[in-house]
């Protein structure tokens, strides 16, 4: 081989190495990046991305936390230094765990892309030092079946990606963000099992808006139900979200505010403003409310659907980045808050004071009017389907003072039991199964118990005429009567003195607005004029029990 041949050989090797590096770099790009933000990632793209990322960083662990209704994998990436693979590894480190979930509505796809960008930065880039202080868990493609149903005719009004997105529902037509209490879907059961096993301190759920034309790049929400722990509600609204709103503007130049929609018409010239900004729903069937019911910090992210796709990814990425930064900087505070919430509830349940739970609610305004941003939009034609897309006019908005109806207060409450009681019969098997799926401790009496038991006699039962998520929701009215009762050995009991006790009460209260009665699990056991099968012991009494293992 002469000098010329050697030179050509060296060039060929260098070219081959360059191609290999380019291929590696391409593997660490999202489908959105590779297609100039015209397309969104499919399952195979996310799997390939996670494979390439874990191959380049030993701080990334990839696993599945379940399968979809179609049998597709529910992917989970855990990023930490040192790496963690099991919940026991997390507890040994004693660090905050932030769980980020994207694509629960698979037409709302920027969260999936932003999550991949963040994982790349956490494992290999500028955010790598965070992994020394915070454990990050990411499920980038939660509604994987909906994601694979990409169609250019889905969500045509939103501003891209022009090649189409997936659909909102899972394979069975269920909205997974209405399934946190009834757990009808394989996906929701897997997600709650993950929460039970890993117990993240911070839960982040990534979405895209529908509806109102506002002037924010991203809106957000927190638990909205004032029956939840006041310490949690105060921390989220007064401390955490105030900090995030400030950092999003100062560090990233993104305008943010609480999620909602305008209600009412814009006034005629010279007329007073009567529109309001309304939050959405207090019930724990929705993710951020469910997280709050579990005593965990929960945040809903809603990128503005009329912002272009590339910038929706950017604002979502920035928002999660700032949540991670806050969690890193306030790690001890977050750990102390969540542990304290659990301990406080158990302590209260062990005491004698009345513990109230809302069963009816109304939306209420913040004390003062808020300067809200009313935005402007234009329209462009999607070249792939010929449909008009609504497009945010950048930095063009009007500031209007109006009432912010930002939370839900109970208008009627009931006292939670210290122990909920269920009869030992086959009709209760689905109830017990559902409680266990939520991670609630269920016991059985090992000896007869005589106690004052409060029973609820059904006066009226109203069932919704229209089905919602496969259920005709049921609401009861009735009266309570207390009697000394002897409960037989084997009777099922659920004691409130457990960290998830408030969740247990919400599920079991006969009049709950989002419990198992509402979702028809008790239907076969309900009759007018008869006691409901769930009864209540209102004070702490000694009882001989063991964990219910076999029904």
VMD Tcl script that draws the C-alpha trace (Angstrom):
set ca {
  {0.00 0.00 0.00}
  {1.46 3.32 -1.07}
  {1.11 6.71 0.67}
  {-1.84 7.60 -1.54}
  {-3.64 4.35 -0.65}
  {-2.94 4.89 3.05}
  {-4.33 8.41 2.83}
  {-7.47 7.16 1.11}
  {-7.83 4.43 3.74}
  {-7.53 6.94 6.55}
  {-10.13 9.15 4.85}
  {-12.48 6.19 4.46}
  {-12.13 5.31 8.15}
  {-12.72 8.93 9.16}
  {-15.76 9.11 6.88}
  {-17.13 5.87 8.31}
  {-16.62 7.14 11.87}
  {-18.31 10.38 10.94}
  {-21.30 8.50 9.56}
  {-21.47 6.38 12.72}
  {-21.41 9.48 14.94}
  {-24.08 11.09 12.77}
  {-26.25 8.00 13.12}
  {-25.76 8.05 16.89}
  {-26.70 11.72 16.97}
  {-29.79 11.04 14.84}
  {-30.83 8.30 17.26}
  {-30.81 10.91 20.03}
  {-33.05 13.27 18.08}
  {-36.79 13.08 18.39}
  {-38.99 12.44 15.40}
  {-40.24 16.01 15.75}
  {-36.68 17.32 15.41}
  {-35.84 15.03 12.50}
  {-38.93 16.14 10.56}
  {-38.58 19.86 11.30}
  {-41.55 19.62 13.68}
  {-44.00 18.35 11.08}
  {-44.43 14.95 12.77}
  {-44.65 13.50 16.27}
  {-42.98 10.39 17.70}
  {-44.54 6.95 17.43}
  {-43.86 4.16 19.92}
  {-40.97 2.80 17.86}
  {-39.35 6.24 17.84}
  {-39.59 6.57 21.63}
  {-38.25 3.05 22.13}
  {-35.32 3.75 19.81}
  {-34.61 7.05 21.56}
  {-34.60 5.46 25.02}
  {-32.39 2.64 23.78}
  {-29.85 5.07 22.34}
  {-29.93 7.25 25.45}
  {-29.42 4.36 27.88}
  {-26.56 3.09 25.69}
  {-24.76 6.43 26.10}
  {-25.50 7.03 29.80}
  {-25.33 4.57 32.67}
  {-27.56 6.89 34.71}
  {-30.63 5.90 32.67}
  {-32.70 2.84 33.42}
  {-35.51 1.87 31.02}
  {-38.33 -0.49 31.94}
  {-42.07 -0.90 31.50}
  {-44.64 -0.30 34.22}
  {-47.43 -2.20 32.50}
  {-49.06 -2.78 29.17}
  {-51.84 -1.00 27.34}
  {-55.22 -2.47 26.49}
  {-53.67 -3.55 23.17}
  {-50.65 -5.09 24.88}
  {-48.20 -2.34 23.99}
  {-45.51 -1.49 26.56}
  {-45.95 1.46 28.92}
  {-42.41 2.82 28.92}
  {-40.71 4.26 31.98}
  {-37.29 5.89 32.16}
  {-35.65 6.54 35.53}
  {-32.72 8.97 35.66}
  {-30.54 9.36 38.74}
  {-26.94 9.42 39.97}
  {-26.37 6.83 41.29}
  {-28.83 5.00 39.05}
  {-31.96 3.43 40.50}
  {-33.91 0.45 39.23}
  {-36.22 -0.41 42.13}
  {-38.31 1.53 44.65}
  {-35.98 0.38 47.45}
  {-33.11 2.17 45.67}
  {-35.12 5.40 45.80}
  {-35.82 5.12 49.51}
  {-32.16 4.44 50.23}
  {-31.12 7.71 48.54}
  {-33.67 9.86 50.39}
  {-34.17 12.31 47.52}
  {-37.29 13.85 45.98}
  {-38.81 11.79 43.18}
  {-40.39 13.77 40.34}
  {-42.64 11.75 38.05}
  {-43.41 13.28 34.66}
  {-46.20 11.76 32.59}
  {-46.81 12.76 28.98}
  {-49.34 11.90 26.28}
  {-52.27 10.85 28.46}
  {-54.32 12.52 25.70}
  {-52.47 11.33 22.62}
  {-53.56 14.25 20.47}
  {-51.68 16.54 22.86}
  {-48.20 15.53 21.84}
  {-45.67 18.21 22.75}
  {-45.21 16.74 26.23}
  {-43.95 13.51 24.69}
  {-41.37 15.41 22.64}
  {-40.40 17.73 25.51}
  {-39.91 14.73 27.79}
  {-37.40 13.22 25.37}
  {-35.52 16.52 25.10}
  {-35.33 16.74 28.89}
  {-34.08 13.18 29.26}
  {-31.30 13.91 26.77}
  {-30.27 17.02 28.69}
  {-30.48 15.25 32.06}
  {-28.41 12.27 30.95}
  {-25.89 13.94 28.66}
  {-26.24 17.70 28.76}
  {-26.59 20.83 30.84}
  {-29.10 19.37 33.32}
  {-26.87 16.43 34.26}
  {-25.97 17.89 37.76}
  {-29.64 17.70 38.77}
  {-29.40 13.92 38.89}
  {-27.10 14.19 41.90}
  {-30.00 15.61 43.92}
  {-33.32 14.58 42.32}
  {-34.65 11.29 40.95}
  {-36.55 11.84 37.71}
  {-39.04 9.29 36.41}
  {-40.61 9.86 32.99}
  {-43.41 8.02 31.20}
  {-43.16 9.73 27.79}
  {-45.96 7.88 25.98}
  {-48.63 6.93 28.52}
  {-51.63 6.57 26.16}
  {-49.60 4.49 23.75}
  {-52.61 2.99 21.93}
  {-54.06 6.44 21.30}
  {-50.64 7.59 20.15}
  {-50.43 4.94 17.45}
  {-53.74 6.13 15.97}
  {-52.09 9.12 14.28}
  {-54.38 10.80 11.79}
  {-54.12 14.11 10.02}
  {-57.79 14.72 10.87}
  {-57.29 14.58 14.65}
  {-57.35 17.94 16.49}
  {-57.22 19.87 13.22}
  {-57.69 23.28 14.88}
  {-54.49 23.16 16.91}
  {-51.33 24.62 15.40}
  {-49.47 21.51 14.25}
  {-47.84 19.13 13.89}
  {-49.22 19.26 10.38}
  {-48.73 15.52 9.72}
  {-51.26 14.61 12.40}
  {-51.50 13.42 15.99}
  {-53.02 10.53 17.89}
  {-56.45 10.44 19.50}
  {-57.57 11.48 22.96}
  {-58.94 8.14 24.18}
  {-57.36 4.75 24.70}
  {-58.24 1.65 22.66}
  {-61.54 1.20 24.51}
  {-62.64 4.80 24.09}
  {-61.81 5.77 27.70}
  {-60.40 9.16 28.64}
  {-57.49 8.14 30.86}
  {-57.64 11.50 32.62}
  {-61.10 10.61 33.94}
  {-60.11 7.13 35.10}
  {-58.12 7.75 38.27}
  {-60.90 6.69 40.69}
  {-62.72 3.89 38.85}
  {-59.52 2.45 37.27}
  {-61.37 0.80 34.40}
  {-58.38 0.80 32.04}
  {-55.23 -1.32 32.09}
  {-53.26 1.91 31.70}
  {-54.75 3.62 34.76}
  {-54.32 0.51 36.91}
  {-50.66 0.32 35.88}
  {-50.13 4.02 36.59}
  {-51.63 3.86 40.08}
  {-49.62 0.71 40.79}
  {-46.52 2.73 39.87}
  {-47.58 5.43 42.34}
  {-48.09 2.82 45.06}
  {-44.69 1.23 44.47}
  {-42.48 4.27 43.78}
  {-44.47 6.94 45.69}
  {-43.25 10.02 43.77}
  {-43.28 13.25 45.75}
  {-44.08 15.45 42.73}
  {-46.46 14.43 39.92}
  {-46.43 16.34 36.61}
  {-49.02 15.70 33.88}
  {-48.41 17.24 30.42}
  {-51.31 18.41 28.22}
  {-52.42 20.90 25.54}
  {-55.32 23.32 25.90}
  {-58.61 23.48 24.09}
  {-60.93 26.44 23.92}
  {-60.31 30.01 24.97}
  {-58.04 32.45 23.17}
  {-55.81 33.73 25.94}
  {-52.41 35.41 25.98}
  {-50.37 32.77 27.82}
  {-47.86 30.35 26.36}
  {-48.78 27.77 28.98}
  {-51.35 27.44 31.73}
  {-51.21 25.12 34.73}
  {-53.35 23.73 37.49}
  {-52.97 22.23 40.94}
  {-55.36 20.23 43.17}
  {-58.52 22.34 43.31}
  {-60.59 20.60 45.99}
  {-60.73 22.40 49.33}
  {-61.51 19.14 51.13}
  {-57.86 18.25 50.62}
  {-55.09 19.09 53.06}
  {-54.82 22.92 53.43}
  {-51.03 22.78 53.89}
  {-50.68 21.18 50.47}
  {-53.05 23.62 48.79}
  {-51.27 26.61 50.34}
  {-47.81 25.36 49.38}
  {-48.79 24.72 45.78}
  {-50.63 28.01 45.18}
  {-48.73 30.47 47.36}
  {-45.19 29.10 47.11}
  {-44.51 26.65 44.29}
  {-46.64 28.05 41.47}
  {-45.76 31.66 42.33}
  {-42.08 30.72 41.99}
  {-42.63 28.86 38.71}
  {-44.63 31.70 37.18}
  {-41.77 34.08 37.98}
  {-39.00 31.81 36.69}
  {-40.86 31.00 33.48}
  {-41.06 34.70 32.63}
  {-37.63 35.77 33.83}
  {-35.57 32.79 32.65}
  {-37.50 31.81 29.51}
  {-39.73 34.78 28.56}
  {-42.84 32.59 28.65}
  {-46.11 33.93 30.05}
  {-47.97 31.49 32.30}
  {-51.02 31.45 34.56}
  {-53.57 29.07 36.06}
  {-55.48 26.90 33.60}
  {-59.05 27.90 32.82}
  {-61.42 29.21 30.19}
  {-63.28 32.47 29.72}
  {-66.98 32.29 30.55}
  {-69.37 34.86 29.11}
  {-69.24 37.26 26.17}
  {-66.89 40.18 25.67}
  {-68.65 43.42 26.59}
  {-69.82 45.98 24.06}
  {-67.87 49.25 23.95}
  {-68.41 51.21 27.14}
  {-70.04 48.30 28.96}
  {-68.58 46.69 32.12}
  {-66.57 43.47 31.98}
  {-68.68 40.49 33.05}
  {-66.53 37.61 31.80}
  {-64.89 35.31 34.32}
  {-61.93 32.93 34.17}
  {-63.11 29.50 35.31}
  {-61.05 26.58 36.55}
  {-62.13 23.02 35.72}
  {-63.44 20.38 38.14}
  {-62.48 19.42 41.67}
  {-63.09 15.67 41.38}
  {-60.17 13.26 41.81}
  {-61.06 11.36 38.65}
  {-58.69 13.94 37.12}
  {-54.96 13.49 37.61}
  {-53.83 16.56 39.51}
  {-56.76 16.27 41.92}
  {-56.07 12.57 42.45}
  {-52.44 13.35 43.24}
  {-53.53 15.90 45.83}
  {-55.91 13.37 47.38}
  {-52.86 11.12 47.87}
  {-51.05 13.96 49.72}
  {-48.62 14.55 46.87}
  {-47.60 17.69 44.99}
  {-49.43 17.52 41.67}
  {-49.15 19.86 38.68}
  {-51.11 19.93 35.43}
  {-49.35 21.56 32.46}
  {-51.40 22.87 29.52}
  {-49.38 24.23 26.59}
  {-51.41 26.68 24.48}
  {-52.72 24.73 21.49}
  {-52.61 27.77 19.18}
  {-48.89 28.27 19.80}
  {-46.93 26.52 17.06}
  {-45.77 22.95 17.73}
  {-42.06 23.77 18.08}
  {-42.74 26.42 20.70}
  {-45.29 24.26 22.53}
  {-42.48 21.76 22.97}
  {-40.16 24.54 24.12}
  {-42.53 25.99 26.72}
  {-43.42 22.55 28.08}
  {-39.75 21.64 28.31}
  {-38.99 24.90 30.13}
  {-41.87 24.36 32.57}
  {-40.75 20.86 33.54}
  {-37.14 22.06 33.75}
  {-38.18 24.74 36.24}
  {-40.16 22.19 38.28}
  {-37.04 20.04 38.45}
  {-34.91 23.02 39.44}
  {-37.34 23.93 42.19}
  {-37.39 20.33 43.42}
  {-33.58 20.26 43.46}
  {-33.30 23.56 45.34}
  {-36.07 22.75 47.84}
  {-35.50 19.01 48.28}
  {-35.71 18.98 52.07}
  {-38.85 21.10 52.05}
  {-40.60 18.76 49.60}
  {-39.60 15.64 51.52}
  {-40.70 17.17 54.82}
  {-44.00 18.42 53.39}
  {-45.10 15.12 51.86}
  {-43.99 13.03 54.84}
  {-45.70 15.49 57.17}
  {-48.97 15.35 55.24}
  {-49.07 11.58 55.58}
  {-48.19 11.70 59.27}
  {-50.66 14.51 60.01}
  {-53.55 12.62 58.46}
  {-52.77 9.43 60.35}
  {-52.43 11.41 63.58}
  {-55.80 13.09 63.01}
  {-57.44 9.76 62.23}
  {-56.09 8.38 65.51}
  {-57.61 11.30 67.42}
  {-61.15 12.19 68.37}
  {-61.75 15.33 66.30}
  {-64.31 15.42 63.51}
  {-62.83 14.98 60.02}
  {-65.01 16.38 57.25}
  {-65.23 15.53 53.56}
  {-67.10 17.51 50.92}
  {-69.81 15.68 48.98}
  {-71.19 18.71 47.10}
  {-69.13 21.64 45.77}
  {-69.35 25.00 44.07}
  {-66.77 26.99 42.16}
  {-65.61 30.15 43.92}
  {-63.63 33.23 42.98}
  {-60.33 34.41 44.36}
  {-60.71 37.39 46.74}
  {-59.64 40.02 44.19}
  {-59.94 40.46 40.45}
  {-56.93 39.38 38.40}
  {-55.40 41.05 35.31}
  {-55.91 38.27 32.77}
  {-54.52 38.20 29.25}
  {-57.06 37.96 26.43}
  {-55.22 36.83 23.30}
  {-55.64 37.20 19.56}
  {-55.44 34.53 16.89}
  {-55.32 34.20 13.14}
  {-55.77 31.20 10.87}
  {-53.55 29.25 8.50}
  {-54.28 26.27 6.26}
  {-52.70 22.95 7.14}
  {-51.03 21.82 3.87}
  {-51.59 18.13 4.74}
  {-55.36 18.19 5.17}
  {-56.55 21.57 3.90}
  {-58.15 22.40 7.26}
  {-57.75 25.77 9.02}
  {-55.40 25.85 12.00}
  {-55.82 28.50 14.70}
  {-52.56 30.38 15.27}
  {-51.57 32.57 18.22}
  {-50.64 36.14 17.27}
  {-47.33 36.53 19.15}
  {-47.26 39.11 21.94}
  {-50.63 40.55 20.99}
  {-53.03 40.48 23.91}
  {-55.19 42.70 26.08}
  {-54.93 42.78 29.85}
  {-58.40 42.66 31.43}
  {-59.29 42.66 35.13}
  {-61.81 39.93 35.85}
  {-62.88 37.44 38.47}
  {-60.82 34.25 38.63}
  {-63.04 31.36 39.72}
  {-60.07 29.31 40.75}
  {-61.09 26.70 43.30}
  {-63.95 24.51 44.52}
  {-65.34 24.75 48.04}
  {-67.64 22.19 49.63}
  {-71.23 23.33 50.11}
  {-72.13 20.19 52.03}
  {-69.86 17.96 54.06}
  {-70.10 14.67 55.93}
  {-67.95 13.35 58.73}
  {-65.49 10.69 57.64}
  {-65.55 7.43 59.56}
  {-62.65 6.19 61.65}
  {-63.40 2.77 60.16}
  {-65.48 1.86 57.12}
  {-67.25 -1.50 57.29}
  {-68.24 -3.82 54.43}
  {-70.13 -7.11 54.69}
  {-68.36 -10.29 53.72}
  {-70.24 -11.27 50.57}
  {-69.41 -11.79 46.92}
  {-70.88 -8.43 45.92}
  {-68.04 -6.72 47.81}
  {-65.26 -8.45 45.86}
  {-65.05 -5.69 43.18}
  {-65.03 -3.06 45.95}
  {-62.15 -4.71 47.80}
  {-60.27 -5.20 44.53}
  {-60.65 -1.53 43.68}
  {-59.45 -0.41 47.11}
  {-56.39 -2.62 46.82}
  {-55.64 -1.30 43.35}
  {-55.43 2.15 44.91}
  {-52.98 0.91 47.55}
  {-55.45 1.15 50.44}
  {-54.98 -1.25 53.36}
  {-57.98 -3.57 53.77}
  {-58.43 -5.82 56.82}
  {-60.84 -8.41 58.20}
  {-62.03 -8.90 61.74}
  {-60.57 -12.00 63.39}
  {-63.07 -11.85 66.28}
  {-66.58 -10.43 66.65}
  {-66.75 -6.71 67.40}
  {-69.58 -4.87 69.16}
  {-69.57 -1.14 68.39}
  {-71.76 1.82 67.53}
  {-72.18 1.56 63.75}
  {-73.60 4.33 61.57}
  {-75.68 3.05 58.66}
  {-76.87 5.03 55.66}
  {-80.43 4.27 54.51}
  {-81.03 5.14 50.86}
  {-83.88 7.63 50.35}
  {-83.31 8.46 46.67}
  {-81.03 7.16 43.96}
  {-80.55 9.27 40.85}
  {-78.74 7.78 37.90}
  {-77.48 9.87 35.00}
  {-79.48 9.26 31.82}
  {-76.42 9.65 29.62}
  {-73.47 7.30 30.03}
  {-70.07 8.83 30.75}
  {-66.96 6.68 30.26}
  {-69.17 3.60 30.20}
  {-70.99 4.44 33.44}
  {-74.32 6.05 34.32}
  {-73.19 7.86 37.43}
  {-75.31 7.43 40.57}
  {-75.98 9.93 43.36}
  {-77.70 9.00 46.60}
  {-79.53 10.85 49.33}
  {-80.48 9.32 52.62}
  {-80.33 9.36 56.39}
  {-77.85 8.07 58.94}
  {-78.80 6.01 62.01}
  {-76.43 4.85 64.74}
  {-77.01 1.52 66.49}
  {-74.99 -0.82 68.68}
  {-74.12 -3.67 66.33}
  {-72.12 -6.86 66.64}
  {-69.98 -7.44 63.56}
  {-69.03 -11.04 62.83}
  {-65.49 -12.31 62.43}
  {-64.53 -11.99 58.76}
  {-66.26 -8.61 58.33}
  {-64.19 -6.33 56.09}
  {-62.88 -3.13 57.64}
  {-60.95 -0.18 56.23}
  {-59.37 1.95 58.94}
  {-58.81 5.59 58.18}
  {-55.50 5.78 60.08}
  {-53.35 5.21 57.00}
  {-51.66 7.73 54.67}
  {-54.27 7.09 51.95}
  {-57.16 7.33 54.41}
  {-58.70 10.40 52.78}
  {-58.68 8.58 49.44}
  {-60.37 5.60 51.11}
  {-63.09 7.89 52.47}
  {-63.63 9.55 49.08}
  {-64.07 6.12 47.51}
  {-66.35 4.66 50.18}
  {-68.60 7.49 51.36}
  {-72.12 6.71 50.03}
  {-72.72 10.35 49.03}
  {-69.28 11.00 47.52}
  {-69.31 12.87 44.21}
  {-66.56 10.64 42.78}
  {-66.62 7.43 44.79}
  {-67.44 3.83 44.07}
  {-71.17 4.43 44.55}
  {-71.03 7.17 41.92}
  {-69.23 4.84 39.49}
  {-71.85 2.05 39.92}
  {-69.71 -0.46 41.82}
  {-72.38 -0.72 44.54}
  {-75.42 -0.74 42.23}
  {-76.35 -4.38 42.79}
  {-76.35 -3.85 46.57}
  {-78.45 -0.69 46.73}
  {-82.21 -0.50 47.28}
  {-84.51 2.34 48.26}
  {-85.39 2.29 51.93}
  {-82.60 -0.16 52.67}
  {-79.19 0.42 54.31}
  {-76.23 0.86 51.97}
  {-73.70 -1.95 52.35}
  {-70.92 0.40 53.46}
  {-71.34 1.54 57.07}
  {-69.21 3.60 59.43}
  {-67.66 3.39 62.88}
  {-67.23 7.02 63.88}
  {-64.70 6.71 66.69}
  {-61.56 4.72 67.27}
  {-62.28 1.37 68.87}
  {-60.01 -1.57 69.57}
  {-60.56 -4.44 67.19}
  {-58.84 -7.71 66.38}
  {-57.90 -7.69 62.68}
  {-55.48 -8.99 60.11}
  {-54.69 -7.94 56.58}
  {-57.24 -9.34 54.16}
  {-55.37 -11.83 51.99}
  {-58.06 -14.08 50.58}
  {-61.63 -12.96 50.00}
}
mol new
graphics top color blue
foreach p $ca { graphics top sphere $p radius 0.5 }
foreach p [lrange $ca 0 end-1] q [lrange $ca 1 end] { graphics top cylinder $p $q radius 0.2 }
display resetview
